[in-house]
Structures are given as C-alpha cells and as structure tokens.
Amino acid sequence: MFTPLRLALSALLLAAFATAASPARAALGGSIGLTSDYVLRGVSQSEGNPAWQGDVHWDFPQGWSGGLWASQVALAPGSDSWELDSYLQWHRALSADLEFSAAGTYYSYPSDPRPADYNYGELRLELMWRDQIRVAASWTPSIALYSYADGLAAHQHVLTMETSWHRDLPRHLDLTAGMGFYYPPGLDYASYAYGDATLGWKYGHWRVNVALIWAQNGSHRQYSTGPSGGPVAATLAWVF
C-alpha cells in the first residue's frame, strides 16, 4: 500500500482504539443480502449476475465505526471469487444541519484469478446536509488498472467525485439520486461519468432497493473492466 495512505489509516486506527477505551459501550451491527448485480461506480463487478453480500461492523463511541464487508465478484470471464473490504470511519456533526465523515477502506480480492495484484486502499471525505444532500471525494493512491487494448497501468492513482440527493417518502419508502466522476490522472481517456436513481423500502430489519444505473460507454472507461451495471439492479437485505 502507498506509504501516505498506510500512515493515514494507521492514525485512524490508533485514534479509534483510543476512543474505544471510553466508558460508553460499543455496538455490533451488520447485514446479509442478495443483489441481482453488484455495481461499483457504474460498473458491474459480478458480470451482471446475482451476488451474495454481507457486512459486520462495530460502532465505537464518539463517531467511530469499523468493520468488514464482503461480496461475490466475477473478476474474469467464468470466474467466481470474493471481494473483502476492511474499513474504518469517523463522523462528526459540524452543526445542526451539517455532518462530516472521513473513511479509510482497503479493498482485497482473495482467490483472485487474475495474475496481477489488484488490492488497493482508498481515503474518502464526505459532507452531508440534513441527511438529504451528500458530497464526497475519494482518493486511491495506488491501484492496478488493466485494459485489453493498452495493457496494465500499475501504481495508478485515482480521484473520484460524487454527489447525491436523498428524500424520505411515505409508507417506509425513500428515494436517492446521485452521480459521480471517475478520474485517473494521466489516463484522461479512461475517465468516465456514472449515476443512479434508487427507490428503497425499509420495514423492521428488512431493506429492499431497486436502482436504475447508468455509466458512460466502454470507450470512456477503458481501464474499468466489466459491463455497465444494471440498467436495473434489485437488492434484498436483512439488517441487524
């Protein structure tokens, strides 16, 4: 992992464990679910096929949380393997309406059939206004990107910008619409835009989401392998 990112994640971990010593109790949470298509930033990670997904995390005092998230993926034609993400997040209210969060995530791919190492880390900063408008920026300092036309781009850094709007609706429904831009500097022709609109339903421990997904065509994302996600993806999850 790139040294600045390792240092930043180490600092987050030390701060989280120091905070965890507070008298307040930590809480366990998580989910297990099934999606018709695992889509990351507009691109299918499961070749358009269903995928099992799960999460387990601890919520620590003073805004810290950390955990593991897993999903089935298809990283090469005909393959079936897993993505395992470890993450640590801190959030804090800046005012009655505005909340800030910072997160570090390490994406790993056990049993990856591809010959190169595609594991990578990412830092993310996010602002949320009244749980309605979200603006986020992510930085990946070192990732391996592959294009069938141009080969491997190793140790590439990537910037991602995202914004979304969320609204609660009657009858346990909610609506979210968002868009983003994926930008690997030095590979400008590999940049692409993406977006989605998601209708959700929640009742007790159950969650159902139906998303309409869009991603700029393949000629604008040569290093993002896999088909565009969706255009419709449905997810059923049980949350605890």
JONOR-V945142 format. One record per residue. N is the residue number from 0. NEAR is the number of other ideal C-beta (glycine too) atoms within 8 Angstrom. Layout:
BEGIN
{{N,NEAR} {N,NEAR}}
END
This chain:
BEGIN
{{0,9} {1,10} {2,6} {3,7} {4,14} {5,10} {6,8} {7,10} {8,14} {9,8} {10,8} {11,12} {12,10} {13,8} {14,10} {15,13} {16,8} {17,7} {18,11} {19,10} {20,5} {21,8} {22,2} {23,6} {24,3} {25,9} {26,6} {27,8} {28,11} {29,11} {30,12} {31,9} {32,12} {33,10} {34,12} {35,8} {36,14} {37,13} {38,14} {39,7} {40,10} {41,17} {42,15} {43,13} {44,13} {45,13} {46,8} {47,7} {48,7} {49,8} {50,13} {51,9} {52,16} {53,11} {54,11} {55,8} {56,12} {57,10} {58,9} {59,13} {60,9} {61,7} {62,8} {63,14} {64,12} {65,12} {66,12} {67,10} {68,10} {69,10} {70,13} {71,12} {72,12} {73,13} {74,11} {75,7} {76,5} {77,4} {78,8} {79,4} {80,13} {81,10} {82,12} {83,10} {84,11} {85,10} {86,13} {87,13} {88,11} {89,13} {90,9} {91,8} {92,6} {93,6} {94,5} {95,4} {96,5} {97,10} {98,10} {99,11} {100,12} {101,12} {102,11} {103,15} {104,10} {105,13} {106,10} {107,9} {108,13} {109,7} {110,6} {111,8} {112,7} {113,8} {114,2} {115,8} {116,4} {117,10} {118,7} {119,11} {120,15} {121,12} {122,13} {123,13} {124,10} {125,12} {126,10} {127,11} {128,10} {129,6} {130,5} {131,7} {132,10} {133,13} {134,8} {135,11} {136,11} {137,13} {138,11} {139,12} {140,9} {141,11} {142,10} {143,12} {144,13} {145,11} {146,11} {147,4} {148,4} {149,6} {150,5} {151,7} {152,12} {153,6} {154,7} {155,13} {156,12} {157,12} {158,11} {159,13} {160,10} {161,13} {162,11} {163,10} {164,10} {165,11} {166,8} {167,5} {168,7} {169,3} {170,4} {171,5} {172,10} {173,11} {174,11} {175,12} {176,10} {177,12} {178,11} {179,13} {180,11} {181,14} {182,10} {183,14} {184,7} {185,5} {186,11} {187,7} {188,6} {189,13} {190,12} {191,12} {192,12} {193,15} {194,11} {195,15} {196,10} {197,11} {198,10} {199,12} {200,10} {201,9} {202,5} {203,4} {204,5} {205,10} {206,13} {207,11} {208,11} {209,11} {210,14} {211,10} {212,16} {213,10} {214,13} {215,8} {216,7} {217,6} {218,5} {219,11} {220,14} {221,11} {222,13} {223,11} {224,7} {225,7} {226,7} {227,12} {228,15} {229,13} {230,7} {231,9} {232,12} {233,10} {234,14} {235,9} {236,13} {237,9} {238,9} {239,6}}
END
